[in-house]
Amino acid sequence: MSNASSGLTTGRGAPEWLKRVARSRELSIIIVLVVILAFTTSAHPTFLFSPDGWREFLRTPSVLILIAVGEGIVIITRNIDLSVGSILGLTAYFAGYLMATYPGIPVIVVILLTVILGAIMGTINGLLVAFFKVPSLIITLGTLYAYRGIDVLWVGSNNIVPSQLPQGFVNFGINQLASIPYIMIVAVIVVLITAWFMRNRRTGREFYAVGSDPDAAVLYGLPTRKLVLTTFIISGTLTGLSGVIYLAAFASADSQVGSGYELQAVAAAVVGGVAILGGSGTIWGVALGALLLQTISSALNAVGIPSLWQQAVTGIFIVGAIALDRALFLANLRRSRSRSVGSSK
């Protein structure tokens, strides 16, 4: 069977699916992740090859994965949400406050109320961005400080401690199923559902259309304002859920919870292959980007690197990912122009 008839190979004989895999950002992240794990584990075997090490490797990134998935969807529409760290702080304390103030309240009720609170804050962001046409960078920078101010005023010097939480809830943040922490299972389920939605549902594909060319999306008749609003609601909802997961994972909350998570979420999305100018990227890539960044942070801690350098590494990854995306864009543009010139001759 010839290459042309099979449709499985290219002119050079390599399977097309293999070339797509080789070009994928996800594969690059997995390779880097394996290298980091191998290097760190060789120096500190307990980093991965111990019950606690393996559990923390999977447990720690769960919160960032949930936040980054919502952030990635927002960035796909050519926007950004810098308020997710503050929303995380408010929702984590809110969930703890409900459990501490109303002993015996069903955990499912706490989860629903916390997710609704996150969705409300996301809705505020979305309304301001979509209907007042103020750049999302400015709006969410403002709500970052507004939500954090509310958090600080409300919480003050108080904090939630494990003794104030139901033991079953605390155990949920620790326990595992087949060596996989429950909270990571929750994160994986969210990633699976969101990835399916973005790939197979019309609304998911419209998010990409808005990010690729907002003006063309308007001319095509897409409800761009509604779509942008929806992405911020999704981001707020997932961040609200991450607030519950954070509380379960660490069994504590204070006014500083979530500080810095906004930049980590953006970094995870960009490193995971979401173009900062919107229109491309996968949810799987975002999740892997979050896992990679958290693993790097844990690895640097294991080898004794100060936290200041950890922030520098995160910044380097952001700049490097943006530079790579730009280089790939220009390369694809030159390739497209050369093909069009060749076909016109």
N, C-alpha and C positions, 0 to 999 in steps of 0.2 A: 504493500500500500504506500502511495506517495505521501510526501509531507502535505501537499496541497489538499489531497483528498481526505486525509485523516484528521486534519485540523488540530492535531495534538502537538505538532512540532513546528519550528520556525525554519527559515531558510538555512540556517546553520546546523540544523539537525537536533538541537537541544529542545527538550519538551518545553512548551510555552508555560505550563504551570510551574515548572522548575525555575524558569527565568523570573516569573512573578514572585516566587518565594525568595529567590536570591536578592531581588530588588526591594523586598519588603522591609519596612522599618522594624516590624515586630521581630524578625529574625536577627537583625543587628542588635536589638536590645537584649534578646535572649543570649546571644554570644557574649556581649559585654557582661551580663549578669553572671553567666557561668564562670567567666574569667575572674571576676571580683570574688565570687564565692570560693573558687579554687585557691586564689592567692591568700585570702583571709583565713580560710580553714587550714591551709598548710602552716600558717603562723600560729593560729589559735584553733586547734581541732574542736574545742567545745563550742566555737561560734556556730557551727551547724550540726556537728555529730554529737549531740547530747539532747536529752528530752527538752530541757529548757531552751536550748539554742534553736532547735527546730521549731518549737512552738512560737518563740518570739519572732523568728524569721517570717512566719506566716501571719502571726497575730498583729504585729505592729503596723504593717501597711494597710490594714483593713479600712481604717478611718480615712486615710488619704485617698485610697482607691475610690471610695464613694463620693468624696468631694470632687475629685479630679474628673470623674465621669460626667457630673453635672457641669463642671467648668468647661470640659471639652466640647459639650453640646453648644454651650454659649459661644465659645470661640469659633466653632464651625460656622455660625451665622455672622461672623465678622464683628463680634462684640467681646466683652470681657467682664468678669464679675470679680471685683476685688473685695467684696464684702463677705465672702464665704468664711473666712477665719472668725469674724465677729459673730456671724450667724451660728457657727459651731459653738462658740463660747456661750452665747445666750441659750441655745437649745440644750446644751449639756447641763447647764446649771438648772434650767427650767425643769428638765426631767428629774434631776436629783431633788429639787425643791418639792415637787409633787410627791415623790416617794417619802421624803423626810417629814413633810407636813401632814400628809394624809396616809398614815400607816394602813396597810391592807388594801390600798387602791390597786385594782388589777393592772398588771404591767402592760397589757395590751392597750388599755385606756391611756396610760402614760405615753406609750409609743405613738398612738394616733394623735394625741394632743400636741406632742412635740413635733411630729412631722407637719401638722397643720400650722404650727407657729413658724416653722421654717418656710413653708409654702407662702404664708402671708408676707414675710419679709422678702421673699423672692418676687412676689407679685408687686410689691411696692417698687422694687428695682425695675421690673419689667415695664410697669406703667410709665414711670418717669423716662425710661429710655425710648420706648416704642411710641408713646403718644406726645411727649414733649420734645422729642427729637434732640435731646441733649446727649452728647457722646457718652457711651457706657463707662468709659474710663473715668470721666468726671463724676458721673452719678454714683457709681459704686465706690469710688474713693471717698465721696461724701458719706454714703451710708456705712462704709467701713467704720468711720469715726463715730457716726451717729449711733449705730448699733453697739459699738464698743463702749460708748459713753453711757448708754442705757444699762449695759451689763455692769459696768463699774459702779454706777449709782445704786443699782439694785442689790448687787452682791456685797459691795463694800469689802470689809475684811472677813466676811463669812466664807465658809467653804463646806462642800459636801464631803463627808468621810464615809468609809465602808460600813461602819456600824449603823449609819442612817438608812442604808439600802437593804432591801430584802435579800436574804442569803441566796435564794434561787437566782436572782438577777446577777449577783456578784459571781456565782458559779458559772453562769452562762458566759461571762467574759473570760473564764479560765478554761472551761472544759473543752474537750475535743471529741470528734467523731472520726475514727480511723486515722488518728494522728493529725487531723486537720481541725483547727480551732473553729468553734461554732461561728464566731464573728467573721472569719474568713469565708465560711460557707455562705453566710448572708451576702457578703461583698461579691462573691462569685455569681450567686443567683441574680443579683442586681445587674452585674456586667452582662450576663447571658441575655436577660430580658431586654436591656437597653440596646445591646448590639443587634439583636434580632429586630427590634423596633426601628432602629436607624437604617437597617439594610432592607427591610421588607415592607414597611408601612409607608404610605404616601407622605404622611407628615414628616417622617424621618428624612425622606429624599428631598422634601421641600426645604428642610433646614439647610441641606447642602446647596440647593439652588440659590437660596437667599445669600449665603456666604460667598458663592462663586461670583455672582453679579447682582447686587441688590436692585439696580435700575432695570435690568432685564427681567428680574423676578416680578417687579411691579408691572411692567409692560405685558408680561405673560398673564397677569391677573392673579398672582399669588397674594394671599392676605399677609403681607410681610409684617405688619404691626402685630397681628395676632400670633404669628409664628415666633417673632422675637420675644413677645410677652411669655409665650409658652416655654421657651428655653430657660428664661429666668425663673419661672415657677418650678420647672424640673430641677434646676440647680438648687433652689431654696429647699425643695422637698427632700432631695438626696442629702443635702447638708444637715437638715433637721434629723434625718435618719442617722446620719453619722454622729450627731450629738448624742443619741441614745447609745450607739456603738462605743463611742469614746467613754461614756460613763460606765458601761459594762466592762470595758477593757481595763480601765484604770481605777474604777471605783472611787473617783474623787472628781471634784470640779470647783473652780474658783474663777475670779474675774479675769484671769490671764489665759484661760483655756482658749486655744485656737490662734493665738498670736503667731503670725508668720505662715500660717497654713495657706493663706491666699496666694503667696508667691510659690509655695510648693505645689499647689494645685495647677497654677499656670505652667510651671516648669514641667510637671508630669505630663500635661496635655501636649505641650510643644515638643518635649523630648520623645513622646509617644507618637509623633508624626502628624499632629493637628497643625495645619498651617496657621500662623499667627494672623494672616489676612483672610482666613476663613475658606470654606468651600471644600476642604479635604481633611482626611484623617479617619481613623477607626477607633471604636470604643476599646477594642482589644489592645491597640497600641497605647491608649491612655492608661489602661490598667497596668500594662507592663511598665510604662514609664513611671507610674507611682511606685510600683514594686522595686524598680531599679533605684530610684532616688532614696527610698527608705533603706534599701540594702546598703547603698553607699554610705549613708549616715551611720548605720549600725556598724559597718566595717571600719569606718574612720574612728568611731568610738572604741572599737575593739583594739585597734592598734595605737590608741592614745593620741589621736589628732585633736587639737582644740576645736570647740564648736565654731569659732570664728572662721576657721579654714573650711569647715563643713559648709557654711553659707557661701564661701567663695567658690567651692566646687559646684554648688547648685547654680550659681550665677554663670559659671563657665559652661555648664551643660545647656543653660537657656540660650546663651549667645551662640554656642556651637550648633545647637539644633536649628536656630533661626538662620544662621549662615549656611548650613547644609540645605535647608529648604530653599533658600534663595538660589544657591548654586544649582540645585536640581531643576528649579523652575527655568532658569536661564538656559540650562543644557537642553531641556525639553523644547523650549522655544526655538533654539537654534536648529534642533533636529527637525521640528515641524516645518520651519522655513526652508530648510534644505530639501526636504521631501517635496514641498509644494513647488519649489523651483525646478527640481528634477522631473516632476510630473508634467510641468508646463512646457518642457522642451520637446 
